[in-house]
Amino acid sequence: MNLVQIVDSKGKRRVGLVGGGEVVILKKVGNTLDLARMALKEGKKLAAMASSLAGTTTEDYAKALKEKRVLTPVDHPDPAHCIITGTGLTHLGSASARDGMHKKLSGAAEDLTDSLKMFKMGLEGGKPKAKGEAGVQPEWFYKGDGSWLVGPGQPLPKPSFALDGGEEPELAGLYMIDDKGRPVRLGFALGNEYSDHVTERQNYLYLAHSKLRHSSIGPEMVMGKIPDAVEGMSRIVRKGEVIWEKPFVTGEANMSHTLANLEYHHFKYDGFRRPGDLHIHYFGTATLSIADNIQPQDGDVFEITAAPFGAPLRNPLKDVAARHKPDGVKAL
């Protein structure tokens, strides 16, 4: 069973296991981080710890989703101690897209764009053969702290300065840094690594700007391992009608890097191994609606599904007014 965090029908924050249309509430813990700390203390796997705490109290899962009482499957009480990041150019894409990419990669190195060079590096060195060996570094980006994370059903804000607000259906790895500064993977969740693709396409050096957006994960967390190949569907719904949908694939079988390699190159930095911190790390995608010239609008709903992850991740797009002006900084 997968793990969720919810606000119960009495308004109390709880953590539970999803099964048979119900959320089985766990005893003794009120959030995922407390559960993880208990598992570490007792030397148990997270799933085993959760199962041992399953009680008799249940919540109607569909009702909680409808009433938007389902939270992200993990969060930090201090948003400043949640770091949201990601890696790109990590997925092989469809067979036809990959064939086209390979034809370009066969040209002279000086004719390749920086993106293609990075992709080629991943193909050649993203999956080291020897255990414990580091592969090539991936593209890496920062998305914000925990205040930039929105829950299932909650709106993804499109800032007034944004040129686009587009979905990115991805796997997200969820990690806690233990008391000794060691990264501990709690599990995986579906993620919408929402970005501004039009800004990015103006110039690749605008990638950092394009990634500084909110994002969403959940509703459920898969504890432990996930399949090597994951198949899902990404949709955009406008006024109740699906205006775009496309399958996406992820998991190591569909990637040019191993998950271990991507994890190593994130956590090799001392500043990302600060005890007590939570990390949400997106692993990339090869499927975007902008590739089909879709322009999401205010009120559109992004929907991402994949079988191992249970309920779909849905988030509406919401235009927001300007909150900072060009002359908004005042001298003291």
C-alpha atoms as one frame of an Amber mdcrd trajectory, in Angstrom:
protein
   0.000   0.000   0.000   1.068   3.578  -0.664   1.505   6.310   1.942  -0.478
   9.549   2.084  -0.794  12.574   4.338  -4.288  13.953   4.848  -6.353  16.262
   6.979  -9.020  13.992   8.459 -12.741  14.723   8.623 -12.207  16.328  12.052
  -9.557  18.720  10.759  -6.583  16.858  12.231  -3.456  16.175  10.216  -2.783
  12.442   9.796  -0.644   9.970   7.846  -2.036   6.728   6.504  -1.935   3.830
   4.056  -4.183   3.722   0.995  -6.059   0.509   0.258  -9.507  -0.516  -0.940
 -10.726   3.062  -1.328  -9.853   3.914   2.269  -6.984   5.536   4.113  -5.984
   3.468   7.125  -4.769   5.964   9.700  -1.471   5.237  11.445  -1.166   5.403
  15.221   1.502   7.367  17.131   2.619   9.502  14.158   1.014  12.515  12.531
   3.240  13.009   9.516   5.626  11.166   7.219   8.833  12.611   8.656   7.895
  11.427  12.158   7.216   7.975  10.718  10.624   7.988   8.990  12.420   8.995
  12.184  10.687   6.198  14.076  11.686   3.688  11.381  15.315   4.815  11.558
  15.326   4.612  15.342  13.912   1.084  15.336  15.974  -0.107  12.373  12.946
  -0.933  10.223  12.041  -0.306   6.599   9.532   2.509   6.188   6.817   0.219
   4.786   7.221  -2.251   7.652   7.106   0.563  10.201   3.945   1.968   8.622
   2.239  -1.433   8.537   3.033  -2.009  12.206   1.298   1.248  13.135  -1.856
   0.707  11.069  -4.904   1.187  13.267  -8.654   0.679  12.860  -9.546   4.294
  12.044 -10.150   4.940   8.349 -11.007   7.845   6.058 -12.847   7.774   2.736
 -10.046   8.381   0.229 -12.182   9.591  -2.690 -14.003  12.035  -0.418 -10.732
  13.376   0.991  -9.415  13.910  -2.542 -12.617  15.625  -3.646 -12.561  17.910
  -0.629  -8.852  18.648  -1.228  -7.844  17.330   2.176  -5.047  15.192   0.759
  -1.646  16.810   1.261   1.693  16.144  -0.395   2.900  12.717   0.800   5.782
  14.349   2.668   6.595  17.896   3.730   8.649  19.740   6.345   7.186  21.858
   9.165   9.768  24.531   8.294   9.576  25.112   4.498  13.103  26.570   4.526
  14.381  23.073   5.350  12.789  21.520   2.264  14.938  21.782  -0.879  13.327
  21.214  -4.277  15.619  20.425  -7.216  15.738  18.396 -10.406  17.736  16.974
 -13.262  17.034  17.252 -16.985  18.054  15.587 -20.263  17.814  12.250 -18.461
  15.165  10.409 -20.516  15.487   8.615 -23.826  12.024   9.514 -25.078  10.035
   7.637 -27.697  11.769   5.424 -30.264  11.196   7.870 -33.118  12.406  10.861
 -31.119  15.428   8.887 -29.977  16.278   7.848 -33.549  16.103  11.468 -34.636
  18.262  12.514 -31.716  20.847   9.860 -32.510  21.125  11.032 -36.103  21.982
  14.497 -34.869  24.404  13.076 -32.339  26.375  11.386 -35.107  27.546  14.757
 -36.437  30.683  16.643 -35.492  30.934  17.608 -31.822  31.286  21.282 -32.678
  27.907  21.164 -34.471  26.006  20.006 -31.393  24.088  22.367 -29.137  24.943
  22.360 -25.443  21.726  20.419 -24.787  22.644  17.705 -27.285  26.169  17.531
 -25.888  24.740  17.009 -22.409  22.322  14.373 -23.685  25.147  12.559 -25.465
  27.248  12.613 -22.286  24.384  10.959 -20.430  23.987   8.263 -23.068  27.693
   7.475 -22.920  28.322   7.800 -19.184  25.089   8.088 -17.200  24.944   4.392
 -16.305  28.348   3.359 -14.876  29.048  -0.364 -15.191  30.963  -0.842 -11.957
  29.060  -0.778  -8.671  29.977   2.250  -6.582  31.393   4.119  -9.571  30.206
   7.647 -10.362  28.889   8.357 -13.831  28.796  11.610 -15.760  27.124  14.615
 -14.130  23.570  15.414 -15.285  22.034  18.786 -15.931  20.848  20.087 -12.531
  18.521  22.890 -11.467  16.994  24.458  -8.346  13.239  25.013  -8.046  12.779
  26.515  -4.596  12.103  25.558  -0.995   9.038  23.993   0.597   6.984  27.160
   0.207   7.067  26.548  -3.574   5.358  23.161  -3.215   1.595  22.805  -3.687
  -0.556  19.831  -2.760  -2.789  17.653  -4.927  -5.779  19.604  -6.214  -4.171
  22.928  -5.355  -3.451  25.536  -8.065  -0.081  25.965  -9.754   0.426  29.737
  -9.949   1.405  31.317 -13.262   3.242  34.569 -12.408   2.367  37.709 -14.326
   5.879  37.810 -15.830   5.749  34.188 -17.037   5.578  33.467 -20.757   4.196
  29.968 -20.216   3.005  27.597 -17.532   3.511  24.057 -18.710   3.336  20.614
 -17.131   6.201  18.145 -16.756   5.109  14.618 -15.733   7.944  13.129 -13.712
   9.115  10.841 -10.981  10.118  12.634  -7.813  12.498  11.098  -5.283  11.715
  11.999  -1.656  14.611  12.080   0.824  15.330  12.911   4.441  18.813  13.641
   5.792  19.342  11.635   8.975  21.039  12.830  12.168  24.445  11.755  10.843
  24.087  13.663   7.587  23.245  10.641   5.423  20.560  10.864   2.714  17.724
   8.381   3.243  15.280   7.776   0.416  11.736   7.591   1.744  10.163   6.685
  -1.573   8.899   8.039  -4.879   5.901  10.092  -5.944   4.384  11.357  -9.145
   5.364  14.947  -9.753   4.378  17.875 -11.930   7.662  19.736 -12.338   5.772
  22.709 -13.754   8.013  25.123 -15.722   8.087  28.043 -18.175   9.129  26.407
 -21.444   8.743  29.502 -23.600  11.233  31.405 -21.451  13.635  28.457 -21.588
  13.411  28.280 -25.379  14.409  31.924 -25.760  17.897  31.018 -24.613  19.185
  27.923 -22.824  20.828  30.176 -20.220  17.305  31.109 -19.137  16.776  27.563
 -17.865  17.371  28.668 -14.269  14.646  31.335 -14.577  12.230  28.918 -16.233
  12.539  26.418 -13.378  11.834  28.875 -10.545   8.176  27.924 -10.339   5.903
  26.047  -7.992   5.496  22.306  -8.432   3.380  19.494  -7.023   3.846  15.893
  -5.907   1.529  13.098  -4.860  -1.058  12.271  -3.863   0.667   9.016  -2.890
   4.196   7.908  -2.104   5.460   4.503  -3.162   7.696   3.206  -0.385  10.742
   1.188  -1.344  11.585   0.443  -4.970   9.660   1.183  -8.146   9.604  -0.794
 -11.429  12.467  -0.221 -13.874   9.864   0.832 -16.450   6.910   3.033 -15.506
   4.174   3.977 -17.979   1.784   6.827 -17.368  -0.512   9.372 -19.007  -0.322
  13.153 -19.005  -3.477  15.166 -19.778  -4.730  18.718 -19.899  -8.429  19.223
 -19.199 -10.158  22.472 -20.192 -13.727  23.104 -19.031 -14.265  19.414 -18.484
 -12.888  18.330 -21.867  -9.508  16.702 -22.520  -7.705  19.008 -24.971  -4.416
  17.096 -24.978  -3.119  13.779 -23.712  -0.033  11.721 -24.311   1.539   8.678
 -22.662   4.860   9.108 -20.926   7.459   6.633 -19.757   9.997   6.870 -16.970
  12.053   4.624 -14.698  15.642   3.529 -15.299  14.777   1.428 -18.359  13.688
   4.646 -20.076  16.526   6.831 -18.803  20.085   7.591 -19.830  21.178   7.796
 -16.170  20.712   5.466 -13.244  18.777   6.855 -10.315  21.829   6.155  -8.149
  23.968   8.333 -10.398  21.489  11.206 -10.245  21.262  10.848  -6.468  25.042
  10.814  -6.087  25.533  14.003  -8.073  22.925  15.805  -5.976  23.984  14.666
  -2.535  27.737  14.885  -3.152  27.453  18.550  -2.076  27.921  18.985   1.672
  25.196  21.636   1.830  22.634  19.091   0.662  23.380  16.705   3.525  22.261
  18.917   6.403  20.672  16.771   9.145  16.908  17.089   9.325  16.381  18.523
   5.849  13.873  17.182   3.362  14.738  16.949  -0.350  12.346  16.601  -3.271
  14.223  15.804  -6.465  12.615  15.543  -9.912  14.203  13.069 -12.324  13.122
  14.537 -15.681  10.734  13.710 -18.530  10.562  13.360 -22.312   6.879  14.311
 -22.717   5.657  17.923 -22.852   2.470  19.429 -24.281   4.400  22.411 -25.632
   6.013  20.036 -28.138   2.522  19.793 -29.680   2.053  23.592 -29.587  -0.359
  23.474 -26.659  -0.672  26.664 -24.611  -2.230  25.979 -21.188  -4.688  28.604
 -20.006  -5.947  29.848 -16.667  -8.249  27.189 -15.221  -6.848  24.274 -17.212
  -6.282  21.170 -15.099  -3.102  19.125 -15.425  -3.630  15.422 -14.737  -0.795
  12.916 -14.367  -1.363   9.207 -13.752   0.789   6.092 -13.518  -0.345   2.715
 -12.206   2.120   2.195  -9.314   1.218   5.581  -7.841  -2.512   5.183  -7.306
  -4.720   8.244  -7.600  -3.956  10.847 -10.293  -2.097  14.040  -9.494  -4.351
  16.923 -10.543  -3.572  20.638 -10.341  -5.315  23.585 -12.001  -3.343  26.424
 -13.581  -4.014  29.832 -12.035  -2.914  33.222 -13.314  -1.712  35.490 -10.511
  -1.275  39.247 -10.475   2.106  40.941 -10.213   3.434  40.961  -6.664   6.679
  42.803  -7.254   7.355  45.858  -9.426  10.545  46.878 -11.269  11.067  49.637
  -8.704  10.041  47.432  -5.785  13.393  47.446  -3.983  13.856  50.360  -1.590
  17.103  51.600  -0.137  17.309  51.598   3.665
